[in-house]
Amino acid sequence: MTLRPATPPTAPFVAALRTRWASGRYLCVGLDPLPERIPQVFRTNVSIGEAVLAFNRAIVDATRDHVCAYKPNAAYYEALGEEGHRALVATVKHIHETCPGIPVLLDAKRADIGETNARYAVAAFDVVGADALTVHPWFGREALSPFLERADKGIVVMAANSNPGAGEVQDLPAGPDGEPLAVHMARQVAETWNALGNCAVTAGATNPERMRAVREAVGDMPLLVLGIGAQGGDIGAAMRAGRDSTGAGMIVSTSRAVIYAAPPDASADATLTAAQDAASALNARLAAALAVPIPAS
């Protein structure tokens, strides 16, 4: 097995995250707009694509002081067809123009082989303009090389997840020591896939012990933490389990708790205020949890 280098290079995506973490920002806001939940004020007399873009811009403008990243989920835009795609590209452009230094992680969970992955990489990075992309590891490193070889971009590999049924596959024993497959996968990414320093892996806040095992497997590689907020992950337990040697190292993702903090009949100003307050409060909770000293072993 090829061990990860002692001091891997730092990709721009990871460097941007570390800068945000150093300024006390740990929250990642998921931009997952459901047309029926967007406040009516953004939907009046416009197309659905225009409504999504206006809503996303409002959320970004309200929350940018409190986040380390934004994470649009591709499915919410693909479901809206051509208008959705235009809204996604315009949303990413708005973030880059108004929030320099805050990276955009496209949550698309791509996975295939050969030329198909090469096209996926072009679509995510060069067409949409994302700074990072989630991918599935099932086909192995060779198949993911079109992503991994993009030194200018971040690659977030799905390893441990937060949904209740994830253990059906992710708890299977793997490797010479029979560790859970999710942990084995995370270790594989850290030790053999991260030569360009552009990788991260997922970990579920709903299982702090599994998150701790993932952290031990990957060292200081970033974790995309899923399951905070609507899925009920415990912030304190997750932060203690997932922090790296610097006391940070996590992209803590939530969507509904922030973007739908205001009711559907709220005004534009009320929507912005509610999103800003929710993001500020949640990031403050993350920072407070990270500030708790690690108990002596």
C-alpha positions as YAML, in Angstrom:
chain: A
units: angstrom
residues:
- id: 1
  name: MET
  ca: [0.00, 0.00, 0.00]
- id: 2
  name: THR
  ca: [1.24, 3.46, -0.90]
- id: 3
  name: LEU
  ca: [1.15, 5.72, 2.15]
- id: 4
  name: ARG
  ca: [-0.03, 9.29, 1.83]
- id: 5
  name: PRO
  ca: [2.82, 11.84, 1.73]
- id: 6
  name: ALA
  ca: [3.73, 13.44, 5.04]
- id: 7
  name: THR
  ca: [3.11, 16.89, 3.58]
- id: 8
  name: PRO
  ca: [0.79, 16.65, 0.56]
- id: 9
  name: PRO
  ca: [0.29, 19.72, -1.59]
- id: 10
  name: THR
  ca: [-2.69, 21.91, -0.77]
- id: 11
  name: ALA
  ca: [-5.25, 22.29, -3.55]
- id: 12
  name: PRO
  ca: [-7.02, 25.67, -3.93]
- id: 13
  name: PHE
  ca: [-10.29, 24.18, -2.64]
- id: 14
  name: VAL
  ca: [-8.66, 22.96, 0.56]
- id: 15
  name: ALA
  ca: [-6.67, 26.18, 0.98]
- id: 16
  name: ALA
  ca: [-9.89, 28.21, 0.71]
- id: 17
  name: LEU
  ca: [-11.55, 26.04, 3.34]
- id: 18
  name: ARG
  ca: [-8.64, 26.42, 5.72]
- id: 19
  name: THR
  ca: [-8.79, 30.19, 5.36]
- id: 20
  name: ARG
  ca: [-12.48, 30.18, 6.23]
- id: 21
  name: TRP
  ca: [-11.94, 27.82, 9.16]
- id: 22
  name: ALA
  ca: [-9.21, 30.08, 10.49]
- id: 23
  name: SER
  ca: [-11.73, 32.92, 10.55]
- id: 24
  name: GLY
  ca: [-14.24, 30.84, 12.51]
- id: 25
  name: ARG
  ca: [-16.50, 29.73, 9.66]
- id: 26
  name: TYR
  ca: [-17.41, 26.03, 9.59]
- id: 27
  name: LEU
  ca: [-20.95, 25.98, 8.19]
- id: 28
  name: CYS
  ca: [-21.71, 24.87, 4.63]
- id: 29
  name: VAL
  ca: [-25.13, 25.95, 3.37]
- id: 30
  name: GLY
  ca: [-26.82, 23.58, 0.96]
- id: 31
  name: LEU
  ca: [-28.58, 25.44, -1.83]
- id: 32
  name: ASP
  ca: [-31.36, 22.91, -2.49]
- id: 33
  name: PRO
  ca: [-34.38, 24.95, -3.62]
- id: 34
  name: LEU
  ca: [-37.81, 23.34, -3.83]
- id: 35
  name: PRO
  ca: [-40.08, 25.62, -5.88]
- id: 36
  name: GLU
  ca: [-43.07, 25.06, -3.60]
- id: 37
  name: ARG
  ca: [-41.07, 26.09, -0.52]
- id: 38
  name: ILE
  ca: [-39.54, 29.25, -1.95]
- id: 39
  name: PRO
  ca: [-41.34, 32.24, -0.40]
- id: 40
  name: GLN
  ca: [-44.01, 33.60, -2.69]
- id: 41
  name: VAL
  ca: [-42.32, 36.99, -2.94]
- id: 42
  name: PHE
  ca: [-39.57, 35.40, -5.09]
- id: 43
  name: ARG
  ca: [-42.05, 33.53, -7.32]
- id: 44
  name: THR
  ca: [-44.43, 36.27, -8.38]
- id: 45
  name: ASN
  ca: [-44.56, 37.02, -12.11]
- id: 46
  name: VAL
  ca: [-41.30, 35.20, -12.93]
- id: 47
  name: SER
  ca: [-40.31, 31.82, -14.35]
- id: 48
  name: ILE
  ca: [-39.32, 29.05, -11.97]
- id: 49
  name: GLY
  ca: [-35.67, 29.40, -12.97]
- id: 50
  name: GLU
  ca: [-35.74, 33.11, -12.21]
- id: 51
  name: ALA
  ca: [-37.40, 32.40, -8.86]
- id: 52
  name: VAL
  ca: [-34.74, 29.86, -7.91]
- id: 53
  name: LEU
  ca: [-31.94, 32.21, -8.87]
- id: 54
  name: ALA
  ca: [-33.44, 35.16, -6.98]
- id: 55
  name: PHE
  ca: [-33.96, 32.99, -3.89]
- id: 56
  name: ASN
  ca: [-30.43, 31.57, -4.05]
- id: 57
  name: ARG
  ca: [-28.92, 35.02, -4.43]
- id: 58
  name: ALA
  ca: [-30.87, 36.22, -1.40]
- id: 59
  name: ILE
  ca: [-29.71, 33.26, 0.71]
- id: 60
  name: VAL
  ca: [-26.09, 33.73, -0.35]
- id: 61
  name: ASP
  ca: [-26.15, 37.47, 0.32]
- id: 62
  name: ALA
  ca: [-27.64, 36.84, 3.77]
- id: 63
  name: THR
  ca: [-25.32, 34.05, 4.89]
- id: 64
  name: ARG
  ca: [-21.89, 34.67, 3.33]
- id: 65
  name: ASP
  ca: [-20.39, 36.05, 6.54]
- id: 66
  name: HIS
  ca: [-21.09, 32.78, 8.34]
- id: 67
  name: VAL
  ca: [-20.08, 30.01, 5.94]
- id: 68
  name: CYS
  ca: [-17.01, 28.13, 4.76]
- id: 69
  name: ALA
  ca: [-18.67, 26.87, 1.56]
- id: 70
  name: TYR
  ca: [-21.90, 26.55, -0.41]
- id: 71
  name: LYS
  ca: [-23.21, 23.22, -1.65]
- id: 72
  name: PRO
  ca: [-25.87, 23.19, -4.38]
- id: 73
  name: ASN
  ca: [-27.29, 19.73, -4.99]
- id: 74
  name: ALA
  ca: [-27.50, 19.08, -8.72]
- id: 75
  name: ALA
  ca: [-30.74, 17.10, -8.50]
- id: 76
  name: TYR
  ca: [-32.78, 20.13, -7.47]
- id: 77
  name: TYR
  ca: [-31.68, 21.95, -10.61]
- id: 78
  name: GLU
  ca: [-31.75, 19.04, -13.04]
- id: 79
  name: ALA
  ca: [-35.37, 18.40, -12.05]
- id: 80
  name: LEU
  ca: [-36.25, 21.85, -13.43]
- id: 81
  name: GLY
  ca: [-34.77, 21.17, -16.85]
- id: 82
  name: GLU
  ca: [-33.05, 23.88, -18.85]
- id: 83
  name: GLU
  ca: [-34.21, 26.63, -16.51]
- id: 84
  name: GLY
  ca: [-32.75, 24.79, -13.56]
- id: 85
  name: HIS
  ca: [-29.39, 24.39, -15.25]
- id: 86
  name: ARG
  ca: [-29.25, 28.08, -16.06]
- id: 87
  name: ALA
  ca: [-30.15, 28.90, -12.45]
- id: 88
  name: LEU
  ca: [-27.38, 26.62, -11.16]
- id: 89
  name: VAL
  ca: [-24.70, 28.15, -13.39]
- id: 90
  name: ALA
  ca: [-25.86, 31.67, -12.52]
- id: 91
  name: THR
  ca: [-25.92, 30.83, -8.80]
- id: 92
  name: VAL
  ca: [-22.31, 29.60, -8.89]
- id: 93
  name: LYS
  ca: [-21.30, 32.71, -10.83]
- id: 94
  name: HIS
  ca: [-23.01, 34.93, -8.25]
- id: 95
  name: ILE
  ca: [-21.13, 33.24, -5.41]
- id: 96
  name: HIS
  ca: [-17.79, 33.62, -7.16]
- id: 97
  name: GLU
  ca: [-18.44, 37.27, -7.96]
- id: 98
  name: THR
  ca: [-19.84, 38.37, -4.60]
- id: 99
  name: CYS
  ca: [-18.12, 35.97, -2.19]
- id: 100
  name: PRO
  ca: [-14.48, 35.66, -3.29]
- id: 101
  name: GLY
  ca: [-12.72, 33.00, -1.28]
- id: 102
  name: ILE
  ca: [-15.85, 30.95, -0.52]
- id: 103
  name: PRO
  ca: [-15.75, 27.72, -2.55]
- id: 104
  name: VAL
  ca: [-18.73, 26.05, -4.21]
- id: 105
  name: LEU
  ca: [-19.11, 22.29, -3.80]
- id: 106
  name: LEU
  ca: [-21.42, 20.72, -6.38]
- id: 107
  name: ASP
  ca: [-23.18, 17.77, -4.78]
- id: 108
  name: ALA
  ca: [-23.78, 15.53, -7.80]
- id: 109
  name: LYS
  ca: [-22.28, 12.21, -6.63]
- id: 110
  name: ARG
  ca: [-20.91, 11.32, -10.04]
- id: 111
  name: ALA
  ca: [-19.59, 7.83, -10.79]
- id: 112
  name: ASP
  ca: [-18.76, 6.05, -14.04]
- id: 113
  name: ILE
  ca: [-15.70, 5.05, -16.03]
- id: 114
  name: GLY
  ca: [-13.38, 6.45, -18.66]
- id: 115
  name: GLU
  ca: [-14.60, 9.10, -21.03]
- id: 116
  name: THR
  ca: [-17.93, 9.45, -19.19]
- id: 117
  name: ASN
  ca: [-16.15, 10.69, -16.07]
- id: 118
  name: ALA
  ca: [-14.07, 13.02, -18.19]
- id: 119
  name: ARG
  ca: [-17.32, 14.57, -19.46]
- id: 120
  name: TYR
  ca: [-18.72, 14.73, -15.94]
- id: 121
  name: ALA
  ca: [-15.60, 16.62, -14.86]
- id: 122
  name: VAL
  ca: [-15.96, 19.12, -17.68]
- id: 123
  name: ALA
  ca: [-19.64, 19.62, -16.88]
- id: 124
  name: ALA
  ca: [-19.10, 20.21, -13.16]
- id: 125
  name: PHE
  ca: [-15.91, 22.23, -13.25]
- id: 126
  name: ASP
  ca: [-15.82, 24.00, -16.60]
- id: 127
  name: VAL
  ca: [-19.51, 24.46, -17.41]
- id: 128
  name: VAL
  ca: [-21.11, 24.88, -13.98]
- id: 129
  name: GLY
  ca: [-17.92, 26.38, -12.53]
- id: 130
  name: ALA
  ca: [-17.87, 24.41, -9.27]
- id: 131
  name: ASP
  ca: [-14.75, 24.37, -7.11]
- id: 132
  name: ALA
  ca: [-15.37, 20.81, -5.91]
- id: 133
  name: LEU
  ca: [-17.56, 17.81, -6.67]
- id: 134
  name: THR
  ca: [-18.89, 14.81, -4.77]
- id: 135
  name: VAL
  ca: [-18.14, 11.42, -6.36]
- id: 136
  name: HIS
  ca: [-18.86, 7.76, -5.63]
- id: 137
  name: PRO
  ca: [-15.81, 5.49, -5.21]
- id: 138
  name: TRP
  ca: [-17.32, 2.21, -6.44]
- id: 139
  name: PHE
  ca: [-15.30, 2.04, -9.68]
- id: 140
  name: GLY
  ca: [-11.95, 2.72, -8.02]
- id: 141
  name: ARG
  ca: [-9.20, 5.27, -8.37]
- id: 142
  name: GLU
  ca: [-8.42, 4.55, -12.02]
- id: 143
  name: ALA
  ca: [-11.95, 5.36, -13.09]
- id: 144
  name: LEU
  ca: [-11.98, 8.57, -11.03]
- id: 145
  name: SER
  ca: [-8.70, 9.86, -12.44]
- id: 146
  name: PRO
  ca: [-10.43, 12.56, -14.58]
- id: 147
  name: PHE
  ca: [-11.57, 14.10, -11.30]
- id: 148
  name: LEU
  ca: [-8.56, 13.34, -9.10]
- id: 149
  name: GLU
  ca: [-6.11, 14.75, -11.64]
- id: 150
  name: ARG
  ca: [-7.76, 18.18, -11.51]
- id: 151
  name: ALA
  ca: [-5.31, 19.75, -9.09]
- id: 152
  name: ASP
  ca: [-7.28, 23.00, -9.24]
- id: 153
  name: LYS
  ca: [-10.46, 21.35, -7.95]
- id: 154
  name: GLY
  ca: [-11.66, 19.48, -4.86]
- id: 155
  name: ILE
  ca: [-12.89, 15.88, -4.96]
- id: 156
  name: VAL
  ca: [-15.19, 14.76, -2.13]
- id: 157
  name: VAL
  ca: [-15.48, 10.98, -2.04]
- id: 158
  name: MET
  ca: [-18.58, 9.41, -0.53]
- id: 159
  name: ALA
  ca: [-17.39, 7.24, 2.35]
- id: 160
  name: ALA
  ca: [-19.54, 7.31, 5.52]
- id: 161
  name: ASN
  ca: [-23.03, 8.76, 5.30]
- id: 162
  name: SER
  ca: [-25.84, 9.87, 7.58]
- id: 163
  name: ASN
  ca: [-28.93, 8.05, 6.31]
- id: 164
  name: PRO
  ca: [-30.26, 5.23, 8.53]
- id: 165
  name: GLY
  ca: [-29.77, 2.51, 5.91]
- id: 166
  name: ALA
  ca: [-26.18, 3.34, 5.02]
- id: 167
  name: GLY
  ca: [-24.82, 0.58, 7.24]
- id: 168
  name: GLU
  ca: [-26.27, -2.10, 4.97]
- id: 169
  name: VAL
  ca: [-23.23, -1.58, 2.75]
- id: 170
  name: GLN
  ca: [-20.93, 0.74, 4.66]
- id: 171
  name: ASP
  ca: [-20.66, -1.51, 7.74]
- id: 172
  name: LEU
  ca: [-19.47, -4.53, 5.75]
- id: 173
  name: PRO
  ca: [-15.99, -5.68, 6.84]
- id: 174
  name: ALA
  ca: [-13.21, -4.78, 4.42]
- id: 175
  name: GLY
  ca: [-9.44, -4.91, 4.18]
- id: 176
  name: PRO
  ca: [-6.99, -7.09, 6.11]
- id: 177
  name: ASP
  ca: [-8.28, -5.87, 9.46]
- id: 178
  name: GLY
  ca: [-11.95, -6.21, 8.64]
- id: 179
  name: GLU
  ca: [-12.73, -2.58, 9.39]
- id: 180
  name: PRO
  ca: [-16.06, -1.16, 8.19]
- id: 181
  name: LEU
  ca: [-16.10, -0.54, 4.46]
- id: 182
  name: ALA
  ca: [-16.77, 3.19, 4.96]
- id: 183
  name: VAL
  ca: [-13.65, 3.55, 7.09]
- id: 184
  name: HIS
  ca: [-11.60, 1.41, 4.73]
- id: 185
  name: MET
  ca: [-12.74, 3.57, 1.81]
- id: 186
  name: ALA
  ca: [-11.79, 6.77, 3.63]
- id: 187
  name: ARG
  ca: [-8.36, 5.33, 4.44]
- id: 188
  name: GLN
  ca: [-7.87, 4.32, 0.81]
- id: 189
  name: VAL
  ca: [-8.63, 7.87, -0.36]
- id: 190
  name: ALA
  ca: [-6.17, 9.37, 2.12]
- id: 191
  name: GLU
  ca: [-3.39, 6.89, 1.46]
- id: 192
  name: THR
  ca: [-3.55, 6.34, -2.29]
- id: 193
  name: TRP
  ca: [-5.87, 8.88, -3.96]
- id: 194
  name: ASN
  ca: [-4.85, 12.20, -2.43]
- id: 195
  name: ALA
  ca: [-1.49, 12.76, -4.11]
- id: 196
  name: LEU
  ca: [-2.55, 16.27, -5.21]
- id: 197
  name: GLY
  ca: [-3.98, 17.22, -1.83]
- id: 198
  name: ASN
  ca: [-7.40, 17.85, -3.36]
- id: 199
  name: CYS
  ca: [-9.48, 15.12, -1.69]
- id: 200
  name: ALA
  ca: [-12.02, 15.06, 1.11]
- id: 201
  name: VAL
  ca: [-14.43, 12.36, 2.30]
- id: 202
  name: THR
  ca: [-17.92, 12.31, 3.77]
- id: 203
  name: ALA
  ca: [-18.82, 11.43, 7.34]
- id: 204
  name: GLY
  ca: [-22.24, 11.28, 8.98]
- id: 205
  name: ALA
  ca: [-22.94, 13.37, 12.08]
- id: 206
  name: THR
  ca: [-25.57, 10.82, 13.06]
- id: 207
  name: ASN
  ca: [-22.82, 8.31, 13.93]
- id: 208
  name: PRO
  ca: [-20.04, 10.08, 15.90]
- id: 209
  name: GLU
  ca: [-18.11, 6.88, 16.57]
- id: 210
  name: ARG
  ca: [-17.94, 6.14, 12.87]
- id: 211
  name: MET
  ca: [-16.90, 9.75, 12.26]
- id: 212
  name: ARG
  ca: [-14.09, 9.37, 14.78]
- id: 213
  name: ALA
  ca: [-12.86, 6.26, 12.98]
- id: 214
  name: VAL
  ca: [-12.96, 8.10, 9.65]
- id: 215
  name: ARG
  ca: [-10.99, 11.00, 11.11]
- id: 216
  name: GLU
  ca: [-8.34, 8.61, 12.45]
- id: 217
  name: ALA
  ca: [-8.15, 6.98, 9.01]
- id: 218
  name: VAL
  ca: [-7.64, 10.19, 7.01]
- id: 219
  name: GLY
  ca: [-5.53, 12.37, 9.30]
- id: 220
  name: ASP
  ca: [-6.11, 16.06, 8.54]
- id: 221
  name: MET
  ca: [-7.91, 15.57, 5.23]
- id: 222
  name: PRO
  ca: [-11.18, 17.55, 5.18]
- id: 223
  name: LEU
  ca: [-14.49, 15.90, 6.11]
- id: 224
  name: LEU
  ca: [-17.81, 16.85, 4.57]
- id: 225
  name: VAL
  ca: [-20.09, 16.34, 7.56]
- id: 226
  name: LEU
  ca: [-23.65, 15.33, 6.68]
- id: 227
  name: GLY
  ca: [-26.72, 14.97, 8.89]
- id: 228
  name: ILE
  ca: [-26.58, 18.12, 11.00]
- id: 229
  name: GLY
  ca: [-29.94, 19.87, 11.19]
- id: 230
  name: ALA
  ca: [-33.03, 18.08, 9.87]
- id: 231
  name: GLN
  ca: [-31.42, 14.63, 10.22]
- id: 232
  name: GLY
  ca: [-30.74, 15.24, 13.89]
- id: 233
  name: GLY
  ca: [-26.97, 14.84, 14.17]
- id: 234
  name: ASP
  ca: [-25.64, 15.97, 17.55]
- id: 235
  name: ILE
  ca: [-23.39, 19.00, 16.99]
- id: 236
  name: GLY
  ca: [-21.24, 18.58, 20.09]
- id: 237
  name: ALA
  ca: [-20.59, 14.88, 19.56]
- id: 238
  name: ALA
  ca: [-19.92, 15.34, 15.86]
- id: 239
  name: MET
  ca: [-17.50, 18.21, 16.35]
- id: 240
  name: ARG
  ca: [-15.55, 16.32, 19.01]
- id: 241
  name: ALA
  ca: [-15.35, 13.25, 16.79]
- id: 242
  name: GLY
  ca: [-14.53, 14.94, 13.52]
- id: 243
  name: ARG
  ca: [-12.12, 17.79, 14.23]
- id: 244
  name: ASP
  ca: [-8.59, 17.53, 12.89]
- id: 245
  name: SER
  ca: [-5.27, 18.32, 14.59]
- id: 246
  name: THR
  ca: [-5.87, 22.06, 14.15]
- id: 247
  name: GLY
  ca: [-9.28, 21.91, 15.81]
- id: 248
  name: ALA
  ca: [-11.22, 22.35, 12.56]
- id: 249
  name: GLY
  ca: [-11.16, 20.33, 9.32]
- id: 250
  name: MET
  ca: [-14.91, 19.96, 8.74]
- id: 251
  name: ILE
  ca: [-17.33, 21.26, 6.12]
- id: 252
  name: VAL
  ca: [-20.53, 21.01, 8.16]
- id: 253
  name: SER
  ca: [-23.46, 20.93, 5.78]
- id: 254
  name: THR
  ca: [-27.07, 21.89, 6.35]
- id: 255
  name: SER
  ca: [-29.74, 23.10, 3.99]
- id: 256
  name: ARG
  ca: [-33.34, 23.26, 5.19]
- id: 257
  name: ALA
  ca: [-32.54, 24.71, 8.60]
- id: 258
  name: VAL
  ca: [-31.11, 27.80, 6.91]
- id: 259
  name: ILE
  ca: [-32.72, 28.30, 3.52]
- id: 260
  name: TYR
  ca: [-36.25, 27.63, 4.79]
- id: 261
  name: ALA
  ca: [-35.88, 29.45, 8.10]
- id: 262
  name: ALA
  ca: [-38.59, 31.89, 6.99]
- id: 263
  name: PRO
  ca: [-42.20, 30.84, 6.27]
- id: 264
  name: PRO
  ca: [-43.49, 30.72, 2.67]
- id: 265
  name: ASP
  ca: [-45.41, 33.98, 3.10]
- id: 266
  name: ALA
  ca: [-42.40, 35.94, 4.38]
- id: 267
  name: SER
  ca: [-41.25, 39.14, 2.74]
- id: 268
  name: ALA
  ca: [-37.89, 39.31, 1.01]
- id: 269
  name: ASP
  ca: [-36.38, 41.18, 3.95]
- id: 270
  name: ALA
  ca: [-37.79, 38.68, 6.43]
- id: 271
  name: THR
  ca: [-36.40, 35.79, 4.37]
- id: 272
  name: LEU
  ca: [-32.93, 37.33, 4.41]
- id: 273
  name: THR
  ca: [-33.09, 38.06, 8.13]
- id: 274
  name: ALA
  ca: [-34.28, 34.57, 9.00]
- id: 275
  name: ALA
  ca: [-31.57, 32.91, 6.88]
- id: 276
  name: GLN
  ca: [-28.89, 35.19, 8.29]
- id: 277
  name: ASP
  ca: [-29.96, 34.54, 11.87]
- id: 278
  name: ALA
  ca: [-30.15, 30.79, 11.34]
- id: 279
  name: ALA
  ca: [-26.72, 30.61, 9.70]
- id: 280
  name: SER
  ca: [-25.16, 32.84, 12.36]
- id: 281
  name: ALA
  ca: [-26.63, 30.82, 15.21]
- id: 282
  name: LEU
  ca: [-25.69, 27.47, 13.73]
- id: 283
  name: ASN
  ca: [-22.13, 28.51, 12.93]
- id: 284
  name: ALA
  ca: [-21.79, 29.90, 16.46]
- id: 285
  name: ARG
  ca: [-22.86, 26.52, 17.83]
- id: 286
  name: LEU
  ca: [-20.27, 24.79, 15.67]
- id: 287
  name: ALA
  ca: [-17.55, 27.19, 16.81]
- id: 288
  name: ALA
  ca: [-18.51, 26.73, 20.47]
- id: 289
  name: ALA
  ca: [-18.41, 22.95, 20.13]
- id: 290
  name: LEU
  ca: [-14.99, 23.09, 18.49]
- id: 291
  name: ALA
  ca: [-13.71, 25.34, 21.28]
- id: 292
  name: VAL
  ca: [-14.30, 22.63, 23.89]
- id: 293
  name: PRO
  ca: [-10.90, 21.12, 24.76]
- id: 294
  name: ILE
  ca: [-10.21, 17.58, 23.70]
- id: 295
  name: PRO
  ca: [-10.20, 15.42, 26.86]
- id: 296
  name: ALA
  ca: [-6.82, 14.01, 27.85]
- id: 297
  name: SER
  ca: [-6.52, 10.35, 26.98]
...
